[in-house]
């Protein structure tokens, strides 16, 4: 039996959101600079409280951001109102893909931790969403937990191997670059926690 999907809205209500660093992803910033990805029509999947989407919007990207948790989107809207960043926010369930924002293709797609969660019990639904929101040439950056992490038996993000990623995604996407890095630090048990991760840059096949 697959693991039960978490109640993400409940996690936000309890502030049990250790992945929320309150700062834009340093790996996202690095990839955009290294690959010279210019501002374009962008979708963030699983945007949480909106930190990365707001940062992208402030770099002139045209950003649509979705999350399944209404409380996360409420907080993201409040943050963007304070900063003046223009982001199109939507509550949307990637498992069903029934929101209009998930029925058009974007030039750049970003997720930090969505693929590594959904692959456990909703991989087919996630792949179907990817098909709808990308077109030939679309770039997708996915940051995922790394099964090579020597602390993989400890609490942390779901972890995936490089082989599993390729088996699950290469029929749709060409792997442009795969590298290991550490997620930005969060506090866990009173200590700074930086689990190993994959930075996977994909291009939608024609």
Secondary structure, 3 states (H helix, E strand, C coil): CCCCCCCHHHHHHCCCCCCCCCCCCHHHHHHHHHCCCCCCEEEEECCCCCHHHHHHHHCCCEEEEEECCHHHHHHHHHHHHHHCCCEEEEECCCCCCCCHHHCCCCCEEEEECCHHHHCCCCHHHHHHHHHHHCCCCCEEEEEEEECCCCCCCCCCCCEECHHHHHHHHCCCEEEEEEEEEECCCEEECCEEECCEEEEEEEEECC
